[in-house]
Amino acid sequence: MEKEYFSHESAIIDEGATIGKGSKIWHFCHVMGKSILGENCNLGQNVFVADDVELGNNVKVQNNVSIYSGVVCEDDVFLGPSMVFTNIKNPRSAVVRKGEYARTLVKQGASIGANATIVCGNSIGRFAFIAAGAVVTANVTDYSLMIGGPAKQVGWMSEYGHRLHLDEYGKAICPESGEEYMLLNEKVNKL
């Protein structure tokens, strides 16, 4: 049976890994056997995907990213170059905590910038935007723009990745798509 995805000859794909149609796995990647990649995913150079990781469809992983056990990325997630996931809150070399991996959920359409760190056990909301170098230590709501360390919400982003500028009624329009958004109960939703 011919594979329906591309993998560079230097990539290591362990037996049992599930990889969707149209996905591309580039130089020096390692995909472990109990991981799941959806369709049309793209793993850049030097990406590691551990057991018990799930990537939805159309997930883009840039160079030098390690996705550790317990991470789930829904469809259309973007993981920027050298961003970091953790999976243990209190690691010690001499203490084995493999049974304590905390789950991290990155919801549909979220983007995580270069060199950002996502501390395990948190969820990143739909279409949230984590700026380069940010350190996420708590849950992030949908459409949030997060910067700094620890990351703080400084605004809202559209599904097309543009900062939303709310008017006096709490309404904003994406300059690219024309889609409308509304702030209600301290959360932004697309109308």
N, C-alpha and C positions, 0 to 999 in steps of 0.2 A: 504494500500500500504506500503510495507516494504521499509525502507530507504536503500540507496545504499552506505552509508558512515558509519563510526564508530564515536560515540561520547561517551566519558566517562560519567558515571552517574552524576558526579559533574558539568559537563558543562551545560551552559544555552544557548539554541538556541531559539531565538524568532521566533514566527510564521511569515512566509513570507520569511525567509532567503533561498537563493538558494545555495545549497551545492552539488558539483559534486560527481560523482561516485568515490569510492575508497579513498575519503578524510578521514583524521583522526583528531579528535578534542579531545585533552587530558584534564587533570584535571583543573578545575576551570576556564575554558575559558567562554567567553560570546560573542556570535555572534548575532548581532542585525538583525532585520527583513528586513531591506532594503539593506542588503549586499549580495554580490555574491562571492562565492568561486568556482573555477573551479574544475576539476577532479584531484585526487591524490595530493591534498594539505595536508600539515601536520601542525597543530597548536600545538605547545608545551604547557607546563603548563602555566596557568595564562596569556593567550593571550586575548586581547579585540579587536573585529572587529566592528567598528561603522557602522551606516547607511551610504549609499552612498559610500561604499568601494567596489572595485572590485579586486579580486585576480584571475589571470589566472590559467592555469593548472600547476601542479607540483611546486607550491610555497611552500617553506619551511620557517616556522616562528618559531624561537626558543623561549625559555621561556621568559616571562615578557615583551612582546612587545604589545604596544597599537597602533592600526592602525586606525587613525581618519578619519572622513568624508573628502572626497576629494582626498584620496590616491587611486591610481590605480597601481597595480603591474601586469606586463605582465607575460607570461609563464616563468617558470624556475628561478624565482627570489628567492634569499636567504636572509632572514632577521635574523641577528645574535642576540644572547641573549641580552636583555635589550636595544636594539637600540631604538631610539626615532624619531617619526615623530611629526611635529607640523602642525597646520592648520590655525593659525592666526598669522600675523606678529607682531602685537602690542597688545597683550592681556592685559586686565584690568579686574579685578574682578567685578567692578561696571559698566562696559560698555558692553552691549550685542552686540556681533558681529557675531551671528550665520549665518547671511546672507552674511558674508564676507569670508567664508572658501576659502582658496586658494588651487588650485589643485596641487598635486604632482604626477608626473609620474615616475615610476621605470620601465625601459624598459627591454625587454627579456634578461634573463641570468645574470642580474646584481647581485652582492653580496654586502651586507652592513654588516660590521663587528660589533662585540659586542660593546655596549655602544656608537656607533656613533650616531650623531644627524643630521637629515635632515630637514633644515629649509624649510617651506612650499613655494609653488610657483615655485619650481625648478624641472627639469627633470634629471634623472640619466640615462645615455646612455646605450645602449646594451652592455652587458658583462663588464661593468665598475666594478671596485673593490674599494670599500670604506673601508679603513683600520679601525681597531678597534679604537674607541675613536675620529675619525675624525668628524669635524663639517662642513657640506656642506651648503654653503651660496649662491651658484650660480649653474647654469646648468653645468652638467658634460658630456663630449663627450664620444662616444662609446670607449670601450676598455681602458679607462683611469684608472690609479692607483692613488688614492687620499689619502693623509695623512695629519694629523695636524688639527689645529684649528686657523683660518679658513682653510679648506682643500685646499691643493695645489696639482696640478698634478706633480708627480715625475717620471712617466713612463707609460708603457703600459702593459696590461695583455692579455693573450690568452683566448680563450673560455673555456679552461680546467683549468684556474686559475693559470697559470704560468707567471712570469714576462718575458716580451719579451726583448731581447737584440738585438738592431738593429745594423746591420753592416754598413759600410761606404756608402752603397747604399740605406739605409733605409729599409732593408729587415730583417726579423726575422723568426725563425722556432720554433714552440712550441715543447719543449723537450718530451712531452708525446704523443701528437697526430700526430706530424710531419706536421701539417698544417702550411702554409706559410702566413706571414703578410707583409704588405708594408706601409710605411709612405709616404703619399702624401698629399700636401697642409696642413701640420700640423695635419693630422688625420691618424689613423691607420685603415686599412681595411684588411679583410682576402681575400687572393687570391683564 
